[in-house]
Each structure stands twice: as structure tokens, then as C-alpha cells.
Amino acid sequence: MNGETGMFTARMITPCGLDCSLCAKALDREAPCLGCKGPKVNKPSFC
């Protein structure tokens, strides 16, 4: 086991060091943002 559970994973840490798992868009149940390292689908314009 890698110690990562749920939303709090290493992939949610952006290259600049922000934790996207704290963002309201990342927590959206219907169309969550998958973070900077994920696809551009559902990514807010401010990212």
C-alpha cells in the first residue's frame, strides 16, 4: 500500500506546490478537476 487514500494523493500536489485537493473544483462530485497533472477536462480557467 502506498499510503495515499481518497482525494489526498501526491498527484494532487501541483508543480508549484499547491494542494489541489483543497480546491472546491477538485471536490466537486459531478465533474471534479483532476489537478494540473491530469487532463484539461473540467479544469477551471484559473489553473
C-alpha positions as CSV (number, residue, x, y, z in Angstrom):
1,M,0.0,0.0,0.0
2,N,1.3,3.5,-0.9
3,G,-0.3,5.4,2.0
4,E,-2.5,7.5,-0.4
5,T,-6.2,7.4,0.2
6,G,-9.1,9.2,-1.4
7,M,-8.5,12.8,-2.6
8,F,-5.3,13.4,-0.7
9,T,-2.8,11.9,-3.2
10,A,0.6,13.0,-4.5
11,R,-0.9,13.7,-7.9
12,M,-3.0,16.5,-6.4
13,I,0.2,18.5,-5.5
14,T,0.9,20.9,-8.3
15,P,4.3,21.7,-9.7
16,C,4.2,25.0,-7.8
17,G,3.4,23.2,-4.5
18,L,-0.3,23.9,-4.1
19,D,-2.5,21.1,-2.9
20,C,-5.4,20.9,-5.3
21,S,-7.3,18.5,-3.0
22,L,-8.3,21.7,-1.0
23,C,-9.9,23.4,-4.1
24,A,-13.7,23.4,-4.4
25,K,-13.5,22.4,-8.0
26,A,-11.4,19.3,-7.1
27,L,-14.0,18.4,-4.5
28,D,-16.9,18.7,-7.0
29,R,-18.7,15.4,-7.0
30,E,-20.2,15.7,-10.5
31,A,-17.3,16.9,-12.6
32,P,-14.1,17.2,-10.4
33,C,-10.9,18.8,-11.7
34,L,-8.1,16.2,-11.6
35,G,-5.3,18.7,-10.9
36,C,-2.5,20.2,-13.1
37,K,-1.1,16.8,-13.9
38,G,-4.5,15.4,-15.1
39,P,-6.3,16.0,-18.3
40,K,-7.7,19.5,-19.1
41,V,-11.3,18.3,-18.9
42,N,-13.1,20.1,-16.1
43,K,-10.1,22.2,-15.2
44,P,-11.0,25.7,-14.0
45,S,-9.7,28.7,-16.0
46,F,-7.7,30.0,-13.0
47,C,-5.4,26.9,-13.1
